[in-house]
């Protein structure tokens, strides 16, 4: 295949799919930077190397898995991947890509976790196969066999296969008689049969605003987005990744797993739990492996600062880190400032921050800034922002300056290679001008095909035109996110469905959440959900927050509520009507870190939250025979 060289030393592949790219790397072409073909390193405990794979080893193992899968299924059939973090998932995923089996990444359920979400995914894609690691079979197979008892009987219809057993036998030449041969030389091995238009995998959305939907990603879109990421982040021959993000979600999968393969360079990985237990493990991996690209949602950077201890940073060197991407949730200017200030003594440079914006429906990345240039931070008038305009705040010495404090928005860059973005009125589709807040819409080469077997939703989300003669006939993706463009820079301001509308003014829930957690050190960072509920015929604002584990038995509820009310009133000129304090790890989030506000609101109204303290007076216990008499009152209170 022909290649195109760049000044940065990267030789751009002309492989039509990532399956062909792996084949190319296994044959020794396109490996850069003296890495000797090293593909992935997995730090089992987040600190010590557990396993590694070269591209040649990965191709051998993936081919064996793919051939075995084709004994049980046909190209286009779906396979649910449920491996724990590690190499077995990577091998199985590429086995699917190389054989034409459609991968469906999913996280294995914990021992006592309900199978409801998994059942929704299985019911949505009807997999023929469930792929696991051998160590999981004893725990998962009995649960799957009895899944009908939990209302997800479709799980029991799929065949469970341990892919790491197949891969290990292929590596040692011990595959049993009757299976496809794997010992042929690379020269005799035909290239993968998949094509750019073939479906590669289904990325199920994380359900922050509804039931999970299977985003259909084809091989051509994957390659287009890999080119976009490489170009936008300035990746080259000497790039090295270090990441902890879950591989079953788009940010970890397309970013930390597939981009390194596209580049032909190494990626050092660890399990998300290893990072959450000790955030310093991630920074130490960046230092030890001289990683150049590593990223996280905003809460990850905040967690590193909150858990910072100088005595744990001896020898830490972050000077190699040139792309610190930040995405998947609102990017906060104060988080960037605190992280840069905390880790500047260890070689981190604020210019490395790379806020970007993306979603599964566009494969991954949509916009990003300029590598090596600090992201712009725009200070805007809070009142105007609530009314849909980006405007500078009034002079500090004028009465208007006291109405609502200014807000700081972090720029997420410009549209990437092959994509266009527009801001549109959510209702009319009319394109809006610079400085106007509206729905972010996207068109271009990285877009998914739509949602698996959801034609109506696909048409509603993926096929919408913009109003105006210049946009006639072009289909745009409706992202459901709010934002504005100023001087060519995209500023993301929130989600349409999460807006809190009080007395005709729009308020972003993340602003309420940030005001509370920043003002109350007893609360866990990034673990808050602000929603509106109807109480007595009027909308009221309720915040659900997690208390820090070490403060769980010692916090003062009324004082917390007072501090939270003051913070929200000062920052947003908004009344906080109720504060609900929850146990640690109870705020529901998607796999990418987005707060599942709609589900939290539902649980609040259902009374199924694990509450430590509530500013609202407790409801009296109602005898069963009297419940019908008070049901109307409960519903009117917005708590039924």
KETI-647946 format. One line per 3 residues: number of its first residue (from 0); their letters; for each residue x, y, z negated of C-alpha. Coordinates in Angstrom, 2 decimals. Last residue first. Layout:
% residues N
NUM	A	X Y Z ~ ...
***
This chain:
% residues 640
639	XXX	-44.38 10.83 -43.73 ~ -42.14 13.65 -44.88 ~ -43.29 16.51 -42.68
636	XXX	-45.30 18.00 -45.55 ~ -48.43 17.78 -43.42 ~ -47.76 14.05 -43.01
633	XXX	-47.62 13.60 -46.78 ~ -50.81 15.63 -47.28 ~ -52.67 13.61 -44.68
630	XXX	-51.57 10.38 -46.35 ~ -52.84 11.51 -49.76 ~ -56.22 9.78 -49.86
627	XXX	-55.03 6.78 -47.84 ~ -52.41 6.08 -50.48 ~ -54.86 5.72 -53.38
624	XXX	-55.35 1.95 -53.31 ~ -51.61 1.36 -52.99 ~ -50.76 3.48 -56.00
621	XXX	-48.73 6.60 -55.10 ~ -45.27 7.09 -56.57 ~ -44.80 10.83 -56.94
618	XXX	-42.59 12.63 -54.42 ~ -39.27 13.76 -55.80 ~ -38.62 17.51 -55.90
615	XXX	-36.50 18.71 -52.98 ~ -32.84 19.48 -53.74 ~ -31.97 15.83 -53.24
612	XXX	-29.18 13.89 -54.94 ~ -27.46 10.53 -54.43 ~ -29.68 9.40 -51.54
609	XXX	-29.28 6.17 -49.58 ~ -31.69 7.15 -46.80 ~ -34.84 5.12 -46.05
606	XXX	-37.48 7.74 -46.89 ~ -39.08 7.42 -43.48 ~ -38.81 11.17 -42.88
603	XXX	-35.11 11.19 -43.73 ~ -34.62 8.01 -41.74 ~ -36.17 9.64 -38.67
600	XXX	-34.08 12.77 -39.12 ~ -30.93 10.68 -39.34 ~ -31.95 8.87 -36.14
597	XXX	-32.48 12.18 -34.35 ~ -29.24 13.58 -35.71 ~ -26.97 10.79 -34.49
594	XXX	-23.77 12.74 -35.20 ~ -21.29 12.43 -32.35 ~ -18.11 10.55 -33.26
591	XXX	-17.46 8.68 -30.03 ~ -18.95 5.43 -31.30 ~ -22.11 7.30 -32.22
588	XXX	-22.55 8.60 -35.72 ~ -24.85 7.85 -38.63 ~ -24.18 9.78 -41.84
585	XXX	-24.04 7.04 -44.48 ~ -20.29 6.50 -44.79 ~ -20.01 8.04 -48.27
582	XXX	-23.23 8.26 -50.32 ~ -25.75 10.94 -49.47 ~ -26.55 14.47 -50.66
579	XXX	-29.80 15.90 -49.29 ~ -29.97 19.70 -49.08 ~ -33.27 21.48 -48.39
576	XXX	-34.53 24.82 -47.14 ~ -31.31 26.27 -45.75 ~ -32.32 29.80 -44.79
573	XXX	-30.62 31.34 -41.77 ~ -28.58 34.49 -41.35 ~ -26.00 32.28 -39.59
570	XXX	-22.71 32.59 -41.45 ~ -23.87 34.31 -44.63 ~ -27.18 32.47 -44.95
567	XXX	-25.56 29.13 -44.15 ~ -22.75 29.66 -46.68 ~ -25.08 30.95 -49.39
564	XXX	-27.43 28.01 -49.02 ~ -24.52 25.56 -49.11 ~ -23.04 27.12 -52.24
561	XXX	-26.41 27.01 -53.99 ~ -27.04 23.44 -52.89 ~ -23.62 22.33 -54.10
558	XXX	-24.23 24.05 -57.46 ~ -27.60 22.30 -57.80 ~ -26.01 18.92 -56.98
555	XXX	-22.93 19.11 -59.25 ~ -20.44 16.46 -58.13 ~ -18.77 14.07 -60.55
552	XXX	-19.86 10.54 -59.69 ~ -19.31 10.72 -55.93 ~ -16.31 13.05 -56.12
549	XXX	-13.69 10.41 -55.25 ~ -15.87 9.19 -52.39 ~ -16.33 12.65 -50.87
546	XXX	-20.04 13.57 -50.74 ~ -21.92 13.00 -47.51 ~ -24.35 15.60 -46.20
543	XXX	-27.95 15.78 -44.99 ~ -29.04 19.31 -44.13 ~ -32.69 20.30 -43.85
540	XXX	-34.01 23.40 -42.10 ~ -37.74 24.17 -42.18 ~ -40.28 24.55 -39.39
537	XXX	-43.75 25.71 -40.41 ~ -47.14 23.96 -40.72 ~ -46.68 23.02 -44.36
534	XXX	-43.30 21.45 -43.66 ~ -42.23 20.57 -40.14 ~ -38.70 19.26 -39.96
531	XXX	-35.52 20.77 -38.58 ~ -32.21 18.96 -38.55 ~ -28.67 19.37 -39.88
528	XXX	-26.50 16.25 -40.09 ~ -23.26 16.20 -42.05 ~ -20.13 14.07 -42.16
525	XXX	-17.54 16.12 -40.26 ~ -15.48 16.61 -43.40 ~ -16.74 14.86 -46.52
522	XXX	-18.30 17.13 -49.14 ~ -16.76 18.13 -52.48 ~ -14.86 20.93 -50.70
519	XXX	-18.11 22.86 -50.10 ~ -17.76 26.00 -47.97 ~ -16.31 24.33 -44.86
516	XXX	-18.81 21.48 -45.15 ~ -21.79 23.85 -45.29 ~ -20.84 26.28 -42.52
513	XXX	-19.76 23.40 -40.29 ~ -23.11 21.64 -40.62 ~ -25.12 24.78 -39.88
510	XXX	-22.97 25.55 -36.83 ~ -23.26 21.91 -35.69 ~ -27.04 22.23 -35.86
507	XXX	-27.05 25.00 -33.21 ~ -29.62 27.67 -33.94 ~ -32.13 29.04 -31.43
504	XXX	-34.27 31.93 -32.56 ~ -38.05 32.05 -32.17 ~ -38.82 32.03 -35.87
501	XXX	-36.65 28.94 -36.38 ~ -35.62 26.76 -33.46 ~ -33.07 24.10 -34.38
498	XXX	-31.48 22.77 -31.19 ~ -30.62 19.07 -31.09 ~ -32.47 18.31 -27.85
495	XXX	-30.55 20.87 -25.80 ~ -27.13 19.90 -27.10 ~ -24.54 22.44 -28.23
492	XXX	-22.34 25.42 -27.30 ~ -19.84 24.16 -24.74 ~ -17.64 26.97 -23.40
489	XXX	-16.46 26.44 -19.82 ~ -13.76 28.79 -18.54 ~ -13.95 30.55 -15.15
486	XXX	-13.91 34.01 -16.67 ~ -16.88 33.05 -18.85 ~ -18.96 29.95 -18.17
483	XXX	-21.73 28.95 -20.54 ~ -22.81 25.85 -22.39 ~ -25.66 23.62 -23.44
480	XXX	-25.55 19.84 -23.07 ~ -28.30 17.62 -21.65 ~ -25.86 16.61 -18.91
477	XXX	-28.21 17.03 -15.95 ~ -26.27 15.55 -13.04 ~ -26.58 17.49 -9.80
474	XXX	-27.88 16.41 -6.40 ~ -27.15 18.66 -3.41 ~ -29.88 19.34 -0.88
471	XXX	-30.18 23.08 -1.38 ~ -27.46 24.59 -3.55 ~ -26.74 27.73 -1.51
468	XXX	-30.46 28.45 -1.09 ~ -31.18 28.58 -4.80 ~ -32.70 26.36 -7.46
465	XXX	-30.32 23.60 -8.45 ~ -31.11 20.06 -7.38 ~ -31.69 17.12 -9.77
462	XXX	-30.73 13.58 -8.84 ~ -28.74 12.22 -11.74 ~ -30.89 12.87 -14.83
459	XXX	-34.52 12.61 -13.74 ~ -33.86 10.16 -10.90 ~ -31.79 7.90 -13.14
456	XXX	-34.45 8.11 -15.84 ~ -37.11 6.94 -13.39 ~ -34.94 4.20 -11.91
453	XXX	-33.92 2.61 -15.20 ~ -32.55 -0.78 -14.13 ~ -28.96 0.15 -15.08
450	XXX	-28.67 3.90 -15.44 ~ -27.22 5.99 -12.62 ~ -24.57 5.48 -9.95
447	XXX	-21.92 7.14 -12.09 ~ -20.40 10.47 -11.15 ~ -16.68 10.74 -10.50
444	XXX	-16.91 12.13 -6.96 ~ -18.89 15.32 -7.43 ~ -21.72 17.19 -9.13
441	XXX	-22.15 18.40 -12.71 ~ -24.74 20.38 -14.66 ~ -24.28 22.18 -17.97
438	XXX	-27.64 23.41 -19.29 ~ -27.88 27.09 -20.09 ~ -26.09 29.93 -21.85
435	XXX	-25.47 33.04 -19.75 ~ -21.98 34.61 -19.83 ~ -21.35 34.14 -16.15
432	XXX	-24.48 33.74 -14.05 ~ -27.25 31.22 -14.24 ~ -28.30 28.75 -11.55
429	XXX	-32.06 28.22 -11.60 ~ -33.00 24.65 -12.56 ~ -36.38 25.87 -13.79
426	XXX	-36.58 24.33 -17.26 ~ -32.96 23.84 -18.32 ~ -31.86 27.16 -16.75
423	XXX	-28.64 26.22 -15.03 ~ -24.90 26.43 -15.65 ~ -22.83 24.88 -12.87
420	XXX	-19.97 22.41 -12.64 ~ -18.10 21.02 -9.64 ~ -16.03 17.84 -9.51
417	XXX	-13.37 16.40 -7.20 ~ -10.38 17.39 -9.36 ~ -11.50 18.72 -12.72
414	XXX	-13.96 21.48 -13.53 ~ -12.41 24.21 -15.67 ~ -11.24 24.40 -19.25
411	XXX	-12.87 23.46 -22.55 ~ -12.74 26.92 -24.13 ~ -13.09 27.14 -27.90
408	XXX	-15.98 29.19 -29.27 ~ -15.70 31.46 -32.30 ~ -18.90 32.88 -33.75
405	XXX	-19.48 36.42 -35.00 ~ -21.27 37.02 -38.31 ~ -25.01 37.71 -38.06
402	XXX	-26.75 40.97 -38.92 ~ -23.82 42.73 -40.60 ~ -22.11 43.86 -37.40
399	XXX	-25.29 45.65 -36.31 ~ -24.76 48.24 -39.06 ~ -21.57 49.45 -37.31
396	XXX	-18.04 49.49 -38.76 ~ -17.10 46.02 -37.50 ~ -17.75 46.95 -33.89
393	XXX	-20.43 44.76 -32.30 ~ -19.51 41.19 -31.38 ~ -18.54 40.46 -27.78
390	XXX	-21.33 38.89 -25.73 ~ -22.05 35.33 -24.62 ~ -25.80 35.18 -24.12
387	XXX	-28.50 32.59 -24.84 ~ -30.54 34.23 -27.58 ~ -28.72 32.43 -30.39
384	XXX	-25.50 33.54 -28.73 ~ -26.67 37.18 -28.81 ~ -27.27 37.01 -32.55
381	XXX	-23.90 35.36 -33.18 ~ -21.87 37.94 -31.22 ~ -18.93 36.21 -29.58
378	XXX	-15.30 35.45 -30.34 ~ -13.76 33.41 -27.51 ~ -10.85 31.07 -28.21
375	XXX	-8.71 30.26 -25.18 ~ -6.79 26.99 -25.19 ~ -3.01 27.17 -25.72
372	XXX	-1.17 26.53 -22.45 ~ 1.05 23.43 -22.06 ~ -1.46 21.55 -19.91
369	XXX	-4.03 23.86 -18.38 ~ -7.59 23.30 -19.49 ~ -10.00 20.44 -19.04
366	XXX	-13.37 19.73 -17.48 ~ -15.38 16.67 -16.46 ~ -13.61 13.68 -18.05
363	XXX	-15.21 10.29 -18.59 ~ -16.97 8.15 -15.97 ~ -19.24 11.15 -15.17
360	XXX	-22.26 9.55 -16.86 ~ -20.00 8.40 -19.71 ~ -19.36 11.98 -20.81
357	XXX	-16.83 14.77 -20.53 ~ -15.41 17.96 -21.94 ~ -11.82 18.92 -22.69
354	XXX	-9.82 20.64 -25.38 ~ -6.06 20.25 -24.75 ~ -3.96 21.25 -27.72
351	XXX	-0.26 20.98 -26.87 ~ 0.16 24.78 -26.91 ~ -0.35 24.65 -30.69
348	XXX	3.04 22.98 -30.97 ~ 3.75 20.04 -33.30 ~ 7.40 19.68 -34.36
345	XXX	7.04 18.49 -37.95 ~ 7.00 21.95 -39.52 ~ 4.14 22.81 -37.10
342	XXX	2.05 20.03 -38.65 ~ -0.06 21.95 -41.16 ~ -0.34 25.19 -39.18
339	XXX	-1.27 23.40 -35.97 ~ -3.86 21.27 -37.78 ~ -5.33 24.29 -39.57
336	XXX	-5.57 26.35 -36.39 ~ -7.11 23.55 -34.31 ~ -9.68 22.80 -37.00
333	XXX	-10.49 26.52 -37.36 ~ -11.17 26.80 -33.63 ~ -13.66 23.96 -33.68
330	XXX	-14.11 21.60 -30.75 ~ -17.67 20.28 -30.78 ~ -17.84 16.50 -30.29
327	XXX	-16.59 14.02 -27.67 ~ -13.33 15.94 -26.97 ~ -9.89 16.98 -28.21
324	XXX	-6.76 16.20 -26.20 ~ -3.35 16.59 -27.77 ~ -1.21 16.67 -24.61
321	XXX	2.49 17.54 -25.18 ~ 3.40 15.33 -28.15 ~ 7.18 14.71 -27.95
318	XXX	7.83 17.23 -30.75 ~ 5.73 15.28 -33.24 ~ 8.65 14.16 -35.42
315	XXX	7.85 12.64 -38.82 ~ 11.05 11.84 -40.76 ~ 9.38 12.26 -44.15
312	XXX	5.68 12.88 -43.57 ~ 4.22 10.78 -46.41 ~ 5.77 13.01 -49.10
309	XXX	4.13 16.07 -47.53 ~ 0.68 14.64 -48.02 ~ -2.05 15.38 -45.50
306	XXX	-5.38 13.60 -45.97 ~ -7.46 16.71 -45.28 ~ -5.24 17.73 -42.38
303	XXX	-5.34 14.34 -40.68 ~ -9.10 14.18 -41.24 ~ -9.56 17.51 -39.46
300	XXX	-7.65 16.22 -36.46 ~ -9.86 13.13 -36.39 ~ -13.05 15.18 -36.88
297	XXX	-12.37 17.08 -33.65 ~ -12.64 13.98 -31.47 ~ -9.28 12.38 -30.86
294	XXX	-6.23 12.55 -28.66 ~ -2.77 11.28 -27.84 ~ -0.51 12.02 -24.89
291	XXX	3.31 12.41 -25.09 ~ 4.15 9.47 -27.32 ~ 7.68 9.25 -28.66
288	XXX	7.01 5.70 -29.93 ~ 7.96 6.44 -33.53 ~ 6.50 9.95 -33.66
285	XXX	3.19 9.18 -31.96 ~ 2.91 6.02 -34.06 ~ 3.55 8.07 -37.22
282	XXX	0.80 10.48 -36.22 ~ -1.64 7.61 -35.81 ~ -0.58 5.94 -39.07
279	XXX	-0.97 9.27 -40.87 ~ -4.73 8.90 -40.51 ~ -4.70 6.16 -43.17
276	XXX	-7.97 4.26 -43.64 ~ -9.63 5.96 -40.67 ~ -6.62 5.23 -38.47
273	XXX	-6.48 1.53 -39.28 ~ -10.26 1.29 -38.92 ~ -10.04 2.60 -35.35
270	XXX	-7.76 -0.31 -34.43 ~ -4.33 0.52 -33.04 ~ -2.90 1.16 -29.60
267	XXX	0.42 2.07 -27.98 ~ 0.02 2.70 -24.25 ~ 2.82 2.12 -21.77
264	XXX	3.17 3.42 -18.15 ~ 1.88 2.34 -14.74 ~ -0.03 5.60 -14.22
261	XXX	-3.34 3.93 -13.38 ~ -2.63 1.44 -16.15 ~ -2.03 4.26 -18.62
258	XXX	-5.32 5.90 -17.51 ~ -7.27 2.65 -17.98 ~ -6.67 1.90 -21.66
255	XXX	-6.34 5.18 -23.58 ~ -8.66 7.29 -21.43 ~ -11.20 5.07 -19.67
252	XXX	-11.56 2.71 -22.63 ~ -10.91 4.99 -25.58 ~ -13.10 7.85 -24.37
249	XXX	-15.62 5.55 -22.70 ~ -16.41 3.38 -25.74 ~ -15.63 -0.34 -26.12
246	XXX	-11.94 0.51 -26.51 ~ -12.47 2.25 -29.85 ~ -10.16 5.27 -30.30
243	XXX	-6.86 4.64 -32.07 ~ -4.41 5.99 -29.53 ~ -0.79 6.48 -28.54
240	XXX	-0.03 7.11 -24.87 ~ 3.36 7.50 -23.14 ~ 3.93 9.73 -20.10
237	XXX	7.35 9.47 -18.46 ~ 6.21 8.88 -14.88 ~ 3.65 11.64 -14.91
234	XXX	0.59 13.07 -16.60 ~ -0.25 16.73 -16.01 ~ -3.43 16.64 -18.07
231	XXX	-5.69 17.80 -15.24 ~ -3.99 15.89 -12.43 ~ -3.79 12.59 -14.28
228	XXX	-7.32 12.96 -15.63 ~ -8.79 13.78 -12.19 ~ -6.89 10.93 -10.50
225	XXX	-8.26 8.55 -13.14 ~ -11.72 10.01 -12.57 ~ -11.60 9.21 -8.85
222	XXX	-10.28 5.69 -9.51 ~ -13.11 4.92 -11.91 ~ -15.68 6.41 -9.54
219	XXX	-14.46 4.10 -6.77 ~ -14.64 1.01 -8.99 ~ -18.28 1.54 -9.83
216	XXX	-19.71 2.78 -13.11 ~ -23.35 2.08 -13.92 ~ -24.33 3.75 -17.22
213	XXX	-26.30 1.27 -19.32 ~ -28.76 3.14 -21.55 ~ -28.80 3.04 -25.35
210	XXX	-32.12 4.18 -26.84 ~ -32.36 7.90 -27.58 ~ -30.48 11.09 -28.34
207	XXX	-27.31 9.87 -30.05 ~ -27.74 6.44 -28.44 ~ -24.16 5.54 -27.74
204	XXX	-24.50 5.28 -24.02 ~ -23.87 1.82 -22.68 ~ -20.95 1.73 -20.30
201	XXX	-21.75 -0.87 -17.65 ~ -18.77 -2.18 -15.70 ~ -17.11 -2.38 -12.29
198	XXX	-20.02 -2.15 -9.82 ~ -18.72 -2.59 -6.28 ~ -18.36 0.44 -4.01
195	XXX	-14.57 0.56 -4.37 ~ -14.21 -3.11 -3.38 ~ -13.50 -6.29 -5.35
192	XXX	-11.73 -9.26 -3.74 ~ -8.57 -8.98 -5.79 ~ -5.37 -9.48 -3.77
189	XXX	-4.49 -13.01 -2.66 ~ -1.92 -14.94 -4.71 ~ 0.77 -16.57 -2.58
186	XXX	3.38 -13.85 -3.15 ~ 2.43 -13.77 -6.81 ~ 3.42 -17.39 -7.10
183	XXX	0.82 -20.09 -7.64 ~ 0.60 -21.46 -11.19 ~ -2.95 -20.40 -11.87
180	XXX	-4.91 -23.28 -10.41 ~ -8.70 -23.19 -10.87 ~ -9.94 -25.52 -13.55
177	XXX	-10.38 -29.23 -12.91 ~ -7.46 -30.43 -14.97 ~ -7.01 -28.52 -18.21
174	XXX	-5.04 -25.25 -18.36 ~ -1.69 -25.94 -20.00 ~ 0.65 -23.66 -18.06
171	XXX	1.76 -21.77 -21.18 ~ 0.44 -18.35 -20.13 ~ -2.64 -19.89 -18.57
168	XXX	-3.39 -21.80 -21.76 ~ -3.10 -18.57 -23.76 ~ -5.41 -16.71 -21.39
165	XXX	-8.08 -19.41 -21.53 ~ -7.98 -19.48 -25.34 ~ -8.09 -15.68 -25.39
162	XXX	-11.31 -15.77 -23.37 ~ -13.47 -17.54 -25.93 ~ -16.75 -18.13 -24.09
159	XXX	-20.34 -17.82 -25.34 ~ -23.04 -18.62 -22.77 ~ -26.02 -16.25 -22.79
156	XXX	-29.60 -17.28 -23.57 ~ -29.24 -16.89 -27.35 ~ -28.64 -13.16 -26.95
153	XXX	-31.99 -12.79 -25.19 ~ -33.68 -13.79 -28.45 ~ -33.26 -10.30 -29.87
150	XXX	-36.18 -10.20 -32.30 ~ -34.17 -11.02 -35.40 ~ -35.37 -14.62 -35.64
147	XXX	-34.61 -15.01 -31.96 ~ -30.96 -14.44 -32.80 ~ -30.67 -17.92 -34.29
144	XXX	-28.17 -19.22 -31.73 ~ -26.46 -15.81 -31.66 ~ -25.91 -15.84 -35.41
141	XXX	-24.59 -19.40 -35.33 ~ -22.22 -18.45 -32.46 ~ -20.87 -15.32 -34.14
138	XXX	-19.11 -16.54 -37.29 ~ -17.44 -19.69 -36.02 ~ -16.78 -18.15 -32.63
135	XXX	-14.94 -15.09 -33.86 ~ -11.42 -16.55 -34.17 ~ -11.63 -17.80 -30.57
132	XXX	-12.00 -14.25 -29.26 ~ -15.31 -13.33 -27.62 ~ -16.98 -13.13 -24.22
129	XXX	-20.76 -13.36 -23.99 ~ -21.83 -14.59 -20.57 ~ -24.94 -14.45 -18.37
126	XXX	-25.69 -10.93 -19.58 ~ -29.27 -9.64 -19.39 ~ -28.35 -5.90 -19.06
123	XXX	-31.01 -4.06 -21.10 ~ -32.04 -6.91 -23.35 ~ -28.43 -7.47 -24.24
120	XXX	-27.93 -3.78 -25.00 ~ -31.11 -3.56 -27.10 ~ -30.17 -6.79 -28.86
117	XXX	-26.79 -5.34 -29.76 ~ -28.60 -2.38 -31.29 ~ -30.93 -4.66 -33.26
114	XXX	-28.33 -7.25 -34.29 ~ -28.42 -6.12 -37.91 ~ -25.11 -6.00 -39.76
111	XXX	-24.27 -8.55 -42.45 ~ -21.12 -10.02 -40.87 ~ -20.23 -6.96 -38.82
108	XXX	-21.45 -6.82 -35.25 ~ -18.89 -7.11 -32.46 ~ -18.41 -3.82 -30.58
105	XXX	-19.73 -3.78 -27.04 ~ -18.12 -3.57 -23.61 ~ -20.33 -4.71 -20.68
102	XXX	-18.08 -6.05 -17.92 ~ -19.54 -6.75 -14.47 ~ -17.94 -9.91 -13.04
99	XXX	-16.10 -9.00 -9.82 ~ -13.16 -11.29 -10.55 ~ -10.39 -8.71 -11.05
96	XXX	-12.51 -6.32 -13.13 ~ -13.85 -9.13 -15.33 ~ -10.40 -10.52 -16.09
93	XXX	-9.32 -6.92 -16.71 ~ -11.89 -6.64 -19.50 ~ -11.04 -10.08 -20.87
90	XXX	-7.32 -9.32 -21.12 ~ -7.92 -5.96 -22.80 ~ -10.44 -7.40 -25.27
87	XXX	-8.05 -10.20 -26.26 ~ -5.21 -7.69 -26.68 ~ -6.60 -5.96 -29.74
84	XXX	-9.70 -4.49 -31.37 ~ -12.24 -7.25 -32.07 ~ -13.80 -8.88 -29.02
81	XXX	-17.44 -8.49 -28.06 ~ -17.38 -8.26 -24.28 ~ -20.83 -8.87 -22.75
78	XXX	-20.52 -10.37 -19.28 ~ -22.86 -9.30 -16.48 ~ -23.34 -11.07 -13.16
75	XXX	-22.22 -9.06 -10.12 ~ -19.69 -11.65 -8.98 ~ -21.10 -15.08 -9.90
72	XXX	-21.12 -16.96 -13.18 ~ -19.82 -20.08 -14.91 ~ -16.88 -21.22 -12.74
69	XXX	-16.38 -17.55 -11.82 ~ -15.60 -16.83 -15.48 ~ -12.72 -19.31 -15.36
66	XXX	-11.21 -17.59 -12.34 ~ -11.46 -14.22 -14.06 ~ -9.86 -15.50 -17.25
63	XXX	-6.94 -16.96 -15.33 ~ -6.53 -13.77 -13.31 ~ -6.58 -11.67 -16.49
60	XXX	-3.85 -13.79 -18.10 ~ -1.52 -13.58 -15.12 ~ -2.25 -9.88 -14.56
57	XXX	-1.61 -9.07 -18.22 ~ 1.70 -10.90 -18.20 ~ 2.86 -9.04 -15.07
54	XXX	1.70 -5.70 -16.53 ~ 3.71 -6.35 -19.66 ~ 1.86 -7.19 -22.84
51	XXX	2.60 -6.53 -26.50 ~ 1.61 -7.98 -29.86 ~ 1.43 -7.25 -33.59
48	XXX	3.72 -4.24 -33.79 ~ 3.73 -2.74 -37.26 ~ 1.99 0.42 -38.47
45	XXX	-1.70 0.44 -37.57 ~ -2.18 -2.96 -39.19 ~ -2.11 -4.84 -35.89
42	XXX	-0.17 -2.24 -33.93 ~ -0.97 -3.24 -30.36 ~ 1.48 -2.52 -27.54
39	XXX	0.23 -2.25 -23.99 ~ 1.71 -2.08 -20.48 ~ 5.46 -2.59 -20.49
36	XXX	6.64 -2.97 -16.87 ~ 10.28 -2.42 -17.67 ~ 9.49 1.05 -19.10
33	XXX	12.33 2.69 -17.15 ~ 10.16 5.69 -16.26 ~ 7.83 4.14 -13.76
30	XXX	6.24 0.89 -12.61 ~ 4.69 1.46 -9.17 ~ 5.64 -1.81 -7.55
27	XXX	6.78 -4.76 -9.65 ~ 4.33 -7.36 -8.37 ~ 2.38 -7.07 -11.61
24	XXX	2.06 -3.33 -11.01 ~ 0.41 -3.87 -7.61 ~ -1.97 -6.49 -8.98
21	XXX	-2.90 -4.11 -11.78 ~ -3.53 -1.38 -9.19 ~ -5.64 -3.77 -7.13
18	XXX	-7.88 -4.34 -10.14 ~ -7.84 -0.59 -10.75 ~ -9.42 -0.13 -7.33
15	XXX	-8.44 1.16 -3.86 ~ -4.68 1.09 -4.58 ~ -3.14 4.20 -3.02
12	XXX	-0.94 4.76 -6.02 ~ 0.58 8.14 -6.77 ~ 4.31 7.89 -7.44
9	XXX	4.98 9.95 -10.56 ~ 8.36 11.64 -10.73 ~ 7.05 15.06 -11.76
6	XXX	7.61 16.40 -8.24 ~ 5.05 13.98 -6.90 ~ 5.37 10.95 -4.62
3	XXX	2.54 9.48 -2.49 ~ 2.22 5.75 -2.08 ~ 1.25 3.47 0.80
0	X	0.00 0.00 0.00
***
